Amino acid sequence: MSPIRLIRDTAELSGTCYFEFLPGPYRGRCWNAGSVFLAEDVFGLIEPVIARHVPEFDHYSFVAVGRATWERVIPDLGREAAASADRAFGALAGELAAWLREQLDDHECVSVLGM
């Protein structure tokens, strides 16, 4: 498995097996400045939480997720992390939640750009 961490710099990406969290709606391109990324296998740790709250989510598509939905996802992600014995997953969940909250101060949605 890839290191369980949030990637903040596109220079750290190798290949294309990443999920991108893009502040705002999809703008016609991937690997945007200001986005954060998770390796596909790491995204698998949080994918069930997102899929539970975002019915239109698809592993292979791009979906804009509105503020109200993220406000349900974030605490659910925290519960999943608290239930896990994996400290790295807990740290990742906390870091992603903090990043999402920060983005939602300025954006109505954060898009998840899949494979």
ZALUM-24152 format. One record per residue: x, y, z of N, C-alpha, C in turn; residue number from 1. Coordinates in steps of 0.1 Angstrom, whole numbers. Each point is the difference from the previous one (the first is absolute). Example, Ala and Ser with C-alpha at 12.3 -4.5 7.8 and 13.67 -1.06 7.14 Angstrom:
ZALUM-24152
pt n_xx = 132, n_yy = -57, n_zz = 78, ca_xx = -9, ca_yy = 12, ca_zz = 0, c_xx = 9, c_yy = 12, c_zz = 0, dopa = 1
pt n_xx = -4, n_yy = 11, n_zz = -7, ca_xx = 9, ca_yy = 11, ca_zz = 0, c_xx = -8, c_yy = 11, c_zz = 8, dopa = 2
***
This chain:
ZALUM-24152
pt n_xx = 8, n_yy = -12, n_zz = 0, ca_xx = -8, ca_yy = 12, ca_zz = 0, c_xx = 9, c_yy = 12, c_zz = 0, dopa = 1
pt n_xx = -5, n_yy = 11, n_zz = -7, ca_xx = 7, ca_yy = 13, ca_zz = 0, c_xx = 0, c_yy = 5, c_zz = 14, dopa = 2
pt n_xx = 9, n_yy = 10, n_zz = 3, ca_xx = 0, ca_yy = 6, ca_zz = 13, c_xx = -14, c_yy = 7, c_zz = 2, dopa = 3
pt n_xx = -5, n_yy = -1, n_zz = 12, ca_xx = -13, ca_yy = 6, ca_zz = 4, c_xx = 2, c_yy = 14, c_zz = 3, dopa = 4
pt n_xx = -1, n_yy = 9, n_zz = -10, ca_xx = 2, ca_yy = 14, ca_zz = 2, c_xx = -7, c_yy = 8, c_zz = -11, dopa = 5
pt n_xx = -3, n_yy = 12, n_zz = 3, ca_xx = -5, ca_yy = 10, ca_zz = -9, c_xx = 11, c_yy = 6, c_zz = -8, dopa = 6
pt n_xx = -1, n_yy = 0, n_zz = -13, ca_xx = 10, ca_yy = 6, ca_zz = -9, c_xx = -4, c_yy = 14, c_zz = -4, dopa = 7
pt n_xx = 8, n_yy = 10, n_zz = 3, ca_xx = -3, ca_yy = 14, ca_zz = -3, c_xx = 7, c_yy = 6, c_zz = -12, dopa = 8
pt n_xx = 10, n_yy = -7, n_zz = -5, ca_xx = 8, ca_yy = 5, ca_zz = -11, c_xx = 0, c_yy = -9, c_zz = -12, dopa = 9
pt n_xx = -4, n_yy = 5, n_zz = -11, ca_xx = -1, ca_yy = -9, ca_zz = -12, c_xx = 14, c_yy = -5, c_zz = -4, dopa = 10
pt n_xx = 11, n_yy = 6, n_zz = 5, ca_xx = 13, ca_yy = -5, ca_zz = -3, c_xx = 3, c_yy = -14, c_zz = 6, dopa = 11
pt n_xx = -8, n_yy = -3, n_zz = 10, ca_xx = 1, ca_yy = -13, ca_zz = 7, c_xx = -8, c_yy = -11, c_zz = -7, dopa = 12
pt n_xx = -8, n_yy = 3, n_zz = -10, ca_xx = -8, ca_yy = -10, ca_zz = -7, c_xx = 9, c_yy = -7, c_zz = -10, dopa = 13
pt n_xx = -2, n_yy = -13, n_zz = 0, ca_xx = 7, ca_yy = -9, ca_zz = -10, c_xx = -10, c_yy = -9, c_zz = -6, dopa = 14
pt n_xx = -3, n_yy = 2, n_zz = -13, ca_xx = -10, ca_yy = -7, ca_zz = -7, c_xx = -14, c_yy = 7, c_zz = 2, dopa = 15
pt n_xx = -11, n_yy = -8, n_zz = -2, ca_xx = -13, ca_yy = 7, ca_zz = 0, c_xx = -10, c_yy = -7, c_zz = 9, dopa = 16
pt n_xx = 5, n_yy = -9, n_zz = 9, ca_xx = -10, ca_yy = -7, ca_zz = 9, c_xx = -2, c_yy = 8, c_zz = 13, dopa = 17
pt n_xx = -6, n_yy = 12, n_zz = -2, ca_xx = -3, ca_yy = 9, ca_zz = 12, c_xx = -14, c_yy = 5, c_zz = -1, dopa = 18
pt n_xx = -6, n_yy = 3, n_zz = 11, ca_xx = -12, ca_yy = 7, ca_zz = 1, c_xx = 3, c_yy = 15, c_zz = 4, dopa = 19
pt n_xx = -7, n_yy = 9, n_zz = -7, ca_xx = 3, ca_yy = 14, ca_zz = 2, c_xx = -12, c_yy = 6, c_zz = 7, dopa = 20
pt n_xx = 2, n_yy = 8, n_zz = 11, ca_xx = -10, ca_yy = 8, ca_zz = 7, c_xx = 3, c_yy = 14, c_zz = -5, dopa = 21
pt n_xx = -10, n_yy = 5, n_zz = -8, ca_xx = 2, ca_yy = 13, ca_zz = -7, c_xx = -10, c_yy = 10, c_zz = 7, dopa = 22
pt n_xx = 6, n_yy = 11, n_zz = 5, ca_xx = -9, ca_yy = 11, ca_zz = 5, c_xx = -9, c_yy = 5, c_zz = -11, dopa = 23
pt n_xx = -13, n_yy = 0, n_zz = 2, ca_xx = -9, ca_yy = 5, ca_zz = -11, c_xx = -4, c_yy = -11, c_zz = -10, dopa = 24
pt n_xx = -7, n_yy = 4, n_zz = -10, ca_xx = -4, ca_yy = -10, ca_zz = -11, c_xx = 12, c_yy = -3, c_zz = -9, dopa = 25
pt n_xx = -2, n_yy = -11, n_zz = -7, ca_xx = 10, ca_yy = -4, ca_zz = -10, c_xx = 2, c_yy = 10, c_zz = -11, dopa = 26
pt n_xx = 12, n_yy = 4, n_zz = -3, ca_xx = 3, ca_yy = 10, ca_zz = -9, c_xx = 6, c_yy = -4, c_zz = -13, dopa = 27
pt n_xx = -2, n_yy = -13, n_zz = -4, ca_xx = 4, ca_yy = -5, ca_zz = -13, c_xx = 14, c_yy = -5, c_zz = 0, dopa = 28
pt n_xx = 7, n_yy = -1, n_zz = 12, ca_xx = 13, ca_yy = -6, ca_zz = 0, c_xx = 3, c_yy = -6, c_zz = 14, dopa = 29
pt n_xx = 9, n_yy = -9, n_zz = 0, ca_xx = 4, ca_yy = -7, ca_zz = 13, c_xx = 14, c_yy = 6, c_zz = 4, dopa = 30
pt n_xx = 4, n_yy = -5, n_zz = 12, ca_xx = 13, ca_yy = 4, ca_zz = 6, c_xx = 1, c_yy = 15, c_zz = 2, dopa = 31
pt n_xx = -10, n_yy = 6, n_zz = 7, ca_xx = -1, ca_yy = 14, ca_zz = 2, c_xx = 8, c_yy = 5, c_zz = 12, dopa = 32
pt n_xx = 5, n_yy = 11, n_zz = -1, ca_xx = 7, ca_yy = 7, ca_zz = 12, c_xx = -11, c_yy = 2, c_zz = 10, dopa = 33
pt n_xx = 2, n_yy = -2, n_zz = 12, ca_xx = -10, ca_yy = 2, ca_zz = 11, c_xx = -7, c_yy = -12, c_zz = 3, dopa = 34
pt n_xx = 1, n_yy = -11, n_zz = -8, ca_xx = -7, ca_yy = -12, ca_zz = 3, c_xx = 9, c_yy = -9, c_zz = 9, dopa = 35
pt n_xx = -6, n_yy = -10, n_zz = 6, ca_xx = 7, ca_yy = -10, ca_zz = 7, c_xx = -3, c_yy = -13, c_zz = -6, dopa = 36
pt n_xx = 9, n_yy = -10, n_zz = 2, ca_xx = -1, ca_yy = -13, ca_zz = -7, c_xx = 2, c_yy = -11, c_zz = 10, dopa = 37
pt n_xx = -7, n_yy = -12, n_zz = -3, ca_xx = 2, ca_yy = -12, ca_zz = 7, c_xx = 3, c_yy = -11, c_zz = -10, dopa = 38
pt n_xx = 10, n_yy = -8, n_zz = 2, ca_xx = 3, ca_yy = -12, ca_zz = -8, c_xx = -13, c_yy = -8, c_zz = 0, dopa = 39
pt n_xx = -2, n_yy = -7, n_zz = -11, ca_xx = -13, ca_yy = -8, ca_zz = -2, c_xx = -2, c_yy = -10, c_zz = 12, dopa = 40
pt n_xx = 10, n_yy = -7, n_zz = 4, ca_xx = -1, ca_yy = -10, ca_zz = 10, c_xx = -3, c_yy = 7, c_zz = 14, dopa = 41
pt n_xx = 5, n_yy = 12, n_zz = 2, ca_xx = -3, ca_yy = 7, ca_zz = 12, c_xx = -14, c_yy = 6, c_zz = 0, dopa = 42
pt n_xx = -4, n_yy = 5, n_zz = -12, ca_xx = -14, ca_yy = 4, ca_zz = -1, c_xx = -10, c_yy = -11, c_zz = 3, dopa = 43
pt n_xx = 4, n_yy = -12, n_zz = -2, ca_xx = -9, ca_yy = -11, ca_zz = 3, c_xx = -3, c_yy = -1, c_zz = 15, dopa = 44
pt n_xx = 8, n_yy = 6, n_zz = 8, ca_xx = -3, ca_yy = 1, ca_zz = 15, c_xx = -12, c_yy = 9, c_zz = 3, dopa = 45
pt n_xx = -2, n_yy = 11, n_zz = -8, ca_xx = -10, ca_yy = 9, ca_zz = 3, c_xx = -12, c_yy = -1, c_zz = -11, dopa = 46
pt n_xx = 2, n_yy = -7, n_zz = -10, ca_xx = -10, ca_yy = -1, ca_zz = -11, c_xx = -13, c_yy = -5, c_zz = 6, dopa = 47
pt n_xx = -1, n_yy = -9, n_zz = 9, ca_xx = -14, ca_yy = -4, ca_zz = 4, c_xx = -7, c_yy = 11, c_zz = 7, dopa = 48
pt n_xx = 7, n_yy = 9, n_zz = 7, ca_xx = -6, ca_yy = 11, ca_zz = 7, c_xx = -6, c_yy = 10, c_zz = -10, dopa = 49
pt n_xx = 8, n_yy = 3, n_zz = -11, ca_xx = -5, ca_yy = 9, ca_zz = -10, c_xx = -12, c_yy = -6, c_zz = -7, dopa = 50
pt n_xx = 1, n_yy = -13, n_zz = -4, ca_xx = -10, ca_yy = -7, ca_zz = -8, c_xx = -13, c_yy = 0, c_zz = 8, dopa = 51
pt n_xx = 1, n_yy = -1, n_zz = 14, ca_xx = -12, ca_yy = -1, ca_zz = 8, c_xx = -8, c_yy = 13, c_zz = 0, dopa = 52
pt n_xx = 7, n_yy = 11, n_zz = -2, ca_xx = -7, ca_yy = 13, ca_zz = 0, c_xx = -2, c_yy = 7, c_zz = -14, dopa = 53
pt n_xx = 7, n_yy = -5, n_zz = -10, ca_xx = -1, ca_yy = 5, ca_zz = -13, c_xx = -4, c_yy = -10, c_zz = -10, dopa = 54
pt n_xx = -14, n_yy = -2, n_zz = -1, ca_xx = -5, ca_yy = -11, ca_zz = -9, c_xx = 5, c_yy = 1, c_zz = -14, dopa = 55
pt n_xx = 3, n_yy = 11, n_zz = -5, ca_xx = 5, ca_yy = 1, ca_zz = -14, c_xx = 15, c_yy = -3, c_zz = -1, dopa = 56
pt n_xx = 7, n_yy = -2, n_zz = 11, ca_xx = 14, ca_yy = -3, ca_zz = -1, c_xx = 3, c_yy = -12, c_zz = -8, dopa = 57
pt n_xx = 11, n_yy = 1, n_zz = -8, ca_xx = 4, ca_yy = -12, ca_zz = -8, c_xx = 16, c_yy = 1, c_zz = 1, dopa = 58
pt n_xx = 6, n_yy = -11, n_zz = 2, ca_xx = 14, ca_yy = -1, ca_zz = 1, c_xx = 7, c_yy = 6, c_zz = -12, dopa = 59
pt n_xx = -6, n_yy = -1, n_zz = -12, ca_xx = 6, ca_yy = 4, ca_zz = -12, c_xx = -5, c_yy = 13, c_zz = -6, dopa = 60
pt n_xx = -7, n_yy = 8, n_zz = 7, ca_xx = -5, ca_yy = 12, ca_zz = -5, c_xx = 3, c_yy = 12, c_zz = 9, dopa = 61
pt n_xx = -4, n_yy = 12, n_zz = -4, ca_xx = 2, ca_yy = 12, ca_zz = 7, c_xx = -14, c_yy = 4, c_zz = 6, dopa = 62
pt n_xx = 0, n_yy = 4, n_zz = 13, ca_xx = -12, ca_yy = 4, ca_zz = 6, c_xx = 2, c_yy = 12, c_zz = 9, dopa = 63
pt n_xx = -8, n_yy = 10, n_zz = -1, ca_xx = 0, ca_yy = 12, ca_zz = 9, c_xx = -8, c_yy = -4, c_zz = 12, dopa = 64
pt n_xx = 6, n_yy = 2, n_zz = 12, ca_xx = -7, ca_yy = -3, ca_zz = 12, c_xx = -2, c_yy = 13, c_zz = 7, dopa = 65
pt n_xx = -13, n_yy = 3, n_zz = 3, ca_xx = -4, ca_yy = 13, ca_zz = 6, c_xx = 4, c_yy = 0, c_zz = 15, dopa = 66
pt n_xx = 0, n_yy = 12, n_zz = 5, ca_xx = 4, ca_yy = 3, ca_zz = 14, c_xx = -9, c_yy = -8, c_zz = 10, dopa = 67
pt n_xx = -13, n_yy = -1, n_zz = -2, ca_xx = -9, ca_yy = -7, ca_zz = 9, c_xx = 4, c_yy = -15, c_zz = 1, dopa = 68
pt n_xx = 3, n_yy = -5, n_zz = -11, ca_xx = 4, ca_yy = -15, ca_zz = 0, c_xx = 13, c_yy = -2, c_zz = 7, dopa = 69
pt n_xx = 10, n_yy = 9, n_zz = -3, ca_xx = 13, ca_yy = -1, ca_zz = 7, c_xx = -2, c_yy = 1, c_zz = 15, dopa = 70
pt n_xx = -9, n_yy = 9, n_zz = 4, ca_xx = -3, ca_yy = 1, ca_zz = 15, c_xx = -5, c_yy = -13, c_zz = 6, dopa = 71
pt n_xx = -5, n_yy = -9, n_zz = -8, ca_xx = -4, ca_yy = -13, ca_zz = 5, c_xx = 11, c_yy = -10, c_zz = -1, dopa = 72
pt n_xx = 8, n_yy = 2, n_zz = -11, ca_xx = 12, ca_yy = -10, ca_zz = -2, c_xx = 10, c_yy = 2, c_zz = 10, dopa = 73
pt n_xx = 4, n_yy = 13, n_zz = 3, ca_xx = 11, ca_yy = 3, ca_zz = 9, c_xx = -1, c_yy = -7, c_zz = 14, dopa = 74
pt n_xx = -12, n_yy = 1, n_zz = 7, ca_xx = -1, ca_yy = -7, ca_zz = 13, c_xx = 0, c_yy = -15, c_zz = -2, dopa = 75
pt n_xx = -6, n_yy = -5, n_zz = -10, ca_xx = 0, ca_yy = -14, ca_zz = -3, c_xx = 14, c_yy = -6, c_zz = -2, dopa = 76
pt n_xx = 8, n_yy = 8, n_zz = -7, ca_xx = 14, ca_yy = -4, ca_zz = -2, c_xx = 7, c_yy = 0, c_zz = 13, dopa = 77
pt n_xx = -3, n_yy = 9, n_zz = 9, ca_xx = 6, ca_yy = 0, ca_zz = 13, c_xx = -4, c_yy = -12, c_zz = 8, dopa = 78
pt n_xx = -12, n_yy = -4, n_zz = -1, ca_xx = -5, ca_yy = -12, ca_zz = 7, c_xx = 7, c_yy = -12, c_zz = -5, dopa = 79
pt n_xx = 2, n_yy = -1, n_zz = -13, ca_xx = 7, ca_yy = -12, ca_zz = -6, c_xx = 14, c_yy = 0, c_zz = 5, dopa = 80
pt n_xx = 7, n_yy = 11, n_zz = 0, ca_xx = 14, ca_yy = 1, ca_zz = 4, c_xx = 1, c_yy = -4, c_zz = 15, dopa = 81
pt n_xx = -9, n_yy = 5, n_zz = 8, ca_xx = 0, ca_yy = -3, ca_zz = 15, c_xx = -2, c_yy = -15, c_zz = 2, dopa = 82
pt n_xx = -8, n_yy = -7, n_zz = -9, ca_xx = -2, ca_yy = -14, ca_zz = 2, c_xx = 12, c_yy = -8, c_zz = -5, dopa = 83
pt n_xx = 8, n_yy = 6, n_zz = -8, ca_xx = 12, ca_yy = -7, ca_zz = -6, c_xx = 11, c_yy = 0, c_zz = 10, dopa = 84
pt n_xx = 8, n_yy = -11, n_zz = 0, ca_xx = 12, ca_yy = -1, ca_zz = 9, c_xx = 12, c_yy = 6, c_zz = -7, dopa = 85
pt n_xx = -2, n_yy = 4, n_zz = -13, ca_xx = 11, ca_yy = 5, ca_zz = -8, c_xx = 2, c_yy = 15, c_zz = 2, dopa = 86
pt n_xx = 11, n_yy = 4, n_zz = 7, ca_xx = 2, ca_yy = 14, ca_zz = 3, c_xx = 2, c_yy = 8, c_zz = -12, dopa = 87
pt n_xx = 7, n_yy = -5, n_zz = -10, ca_xx = 2, ca_yy = 7, ca_zz = -13, c_xx = -13, c_yy = 4, c_zz = -6, dopa = 88
pt n_xx = -10, n_yy = -10, n_zz = 0, ca_xx = -13, ca_yy = 3, ca_zz = -5, c_xx = -7, c_yy = 11, c_zz = 8, dopa = 89
pt n_xx = 1, n_yy = 0, n_zz = 13, ca_xx = -5, ca_yy = 11, ca_zz = 8, c_xx = 6, c_yy = 13, c_zz = -3, dopa = 90
pt n_xx = 13, n_yy = 0, n_zz = -2, ca_xx = 7, ca_yy = 13, ca_zz = -3, c_xx = -5, c_yy = 5, c_zz = -14, dopa = 91
pt n_xx = -1, n_yy = -9, n_zz = -10, ca_xx = -5, ca_yy = 3, ca_zz = -13, c_xx = -14, c_yy = 6, c_zz = 0, dopa = 92
pt n_xx = -9, n_yy = -7, n_zz = 8, ca_xx = -13, ca_yy = 5, ca_zz = 1, c_xx = -1, c_yy = 14, c_zz = 6, dopa = 93
pt n_xx = 8, n_yy = 2, n_zz = 10, ca_xx = 0, ca_yy = 14, ca_zz = 6, c_xx = 5, c_yy = 10, c_zz = -9, dopa = 94
pt n_xx = 11, n_yy = -3, n_zz = -7, ca_xx = 6, ca_yy = 10, ca_zz = -9, c_xx = -9, c_yy = 3, c_zz = -12, dopa = 95
pt n_xx = -7, n_yy = -11, n_zz = -5, ca_xx = -9, ca_yy = 3, ca_zz = -11, c_xx = -12, c_yy = 8, c_zz = 4, dopa = 96
pt n_xx = -6, n_yy = -3, n_zz = 12, ca_xx = -11, ca_yy = 7, ca_zz = 6, c_xx = 3, c_yy = 15, c_zz = 1, dopa = 97
pt n_xx = 12, n_yy = 3, n_zz = 6, ca_xx = 4, ca_yy = 13, ca_zz = 2, c_xx = 2, c_yy = 8, c_zz = -14, dopa = 98
pt n_xx = 5, n_yy = -7, n_zz = -10, ca_xx = 2, ca_yy = 6, ca_zz = -13, c_xx = -14, c_yy = 3, c_zz = -6, dopa = 99
pt n_xx = -9, n_yy = -10, n_zz = 1, ca_xx = -14, ca_yy = 2, ca_zz = -5, c_xx = -7, c_yy = 12, c_zz = 6, dopa = 100
pt n_xx = 1, n_yy = 1, n_zz = 13, ca_xx = -6, ca_yy = 11, ca_zz = 7, c_xx = 5, c_yy = 13, c_zz = -4, dopa = 101
pt n_xx = 13, n_yy = 1, n_zz = -2, ca_xx = 7, ca_yy = 12, ca_zz = -5, c_xx = -5, c_yy = 4, c_zz = -14, dopa = 102
pt n_xx = -1, n_yy = -10, n_zz = -9, ca_xx = -5, ca_yy = 3, ca_zz = -13, c_xx = -15, c_yy = 4, c_zz = -1, dopa = 103
pt n_xx = -8, n_yy = -6, n_zz = 9, ca_xx = -14, ca_yy = 3, ca_zz = 0, c_xx = -3, c_yy = 14, c_zz = 6, dopa = 104
pt n_xx = 10, n_yy = 6, n_zz = 6, ca_xx = -1, ca_yy = 14, ca_zz = 4, c_xx = -1, c_yy = 9, c_zz = -13, dopa = 105
pt n_xx = 6, n_yy = -4, n_zz = -11, ca_xx = 1, ca_yy = 8, ca_zz = -12, c_xx = -7, c_yy = -5, c_zz = -12, dopa = 106
pt n_xx = -4, n_yy = -13, n_zz = 1, ca_xx = -6, ca_yy = -7, ca_zz = -12, c_xx = -13, c_yy = -7, c_zz = 4, dopa = 107
pt n_xx = -10, n_yy = 0, n_zz = -9, ca_xx = -13, ca_yy = -7, ca_zz = 2, c_xx = 1, c_yy = -15, c_zz = -1, dopa = 108
pt n_xx = 11, n_yy = -4, n_zz = -7, ca_xx = 2, ca_yy = -15, ca_zz = -1, c_xx = 15, c_yy = -3, c_zz = -1, dopa = 109
pt n_xx = 3, n_yy = -13, n_zz = 3, ca_xx = 13, ca_yy = -5, ca_zz = -3, c_xx = -3, c_yy = -12, c_zz = -9, dopa = 110
pt n_xx = 7, n_yy = -1, n_zz = -11, ca_xx = -2, ca_yy = -11, ca_zz = -10, c_xx = 10, c_yy = -11, c_zz = 3, dopa = 111
pt n_xx = -5, n_yy = -12, n_zz = -2, ca_xx = 8, ca_yy = -12, ca_zz = 1, c_xx = 2, c_yy = -5, c_zz = -14, dopa = 112
pt n_xx = 13, n_yy = 1, n_zz = -5, ca_xx = 3, ca_yy = -5, ca_zz = -13, c_xx = 6, c_yy = -14, c_zz = 0, dopa = 113
pt n_xx = -8, n_yy = -9, n_zz = -5, ca_xx = 4, ca_yy = -14, ca_zz = 1, c_xx = 9, c_yy = -4, c_zz = -11, dopa = 114
pt n_xx = 2, n_yy = -13, n_zz = -2, ca_xx = 9, ca_yy = -6, ca_zz = -9, c_xx = -5, c_yy = 3, c_zz = -14, dopa = 115
***
